[in-house]
Amino acid sequence: MLTNEIRNDWTRAYQRPEALKAGFDWYRALERAAQRNARPVRIDTPILYLRGDASGRDIDDYVEGLRKAGAANLGSRLISGSGEFLPVEAPAPTCEALRAFRAELGHAA
C-alpha cells in the first residue's frame, strides 16, 4: 500500500510535462520490447541469473523461461537470505557468485 507521502512525491515528480511524457514513453517502450522479444533468438553471451530466496519461488522456473527465450549459455545461483536487491541485501554472496562466474569464463578473479 502506498503511503500518502510516496503518492505525493510521485505526483510532484510527474507535474512537469516532460517528466510525464518520459513516463508514458517508458511504458510504450516496454510493450514494443515485449513484442520484439516474443520470438526467441539464440543468445550465446554468457549470462548469470542470480535470484534471492526470499520469494520462495523456484529459480528453475525462471531459468527455463530464459532458456526458452534463447539463452544458450546460462548459469544460475540462488542467494539465500535475500530478496530482489541482492547487492544491498547480500553483498558478499553476490560478489562471490560474480567472482565464480568470472572464473568460469576464464578470467582472473
Buried (B, 14 or more C-beta within 10 A) or exposed (E): EEEEEEEEEEEEEBEEEEEEEEEEEEEEEEEEEEEEEEEEEEBEEBBBBBBBBBEEEEBEEEBEEBEEBBBEEBBBBBBEEBBEEBEEBBEEBBEBBBEBBBEEEEEEE
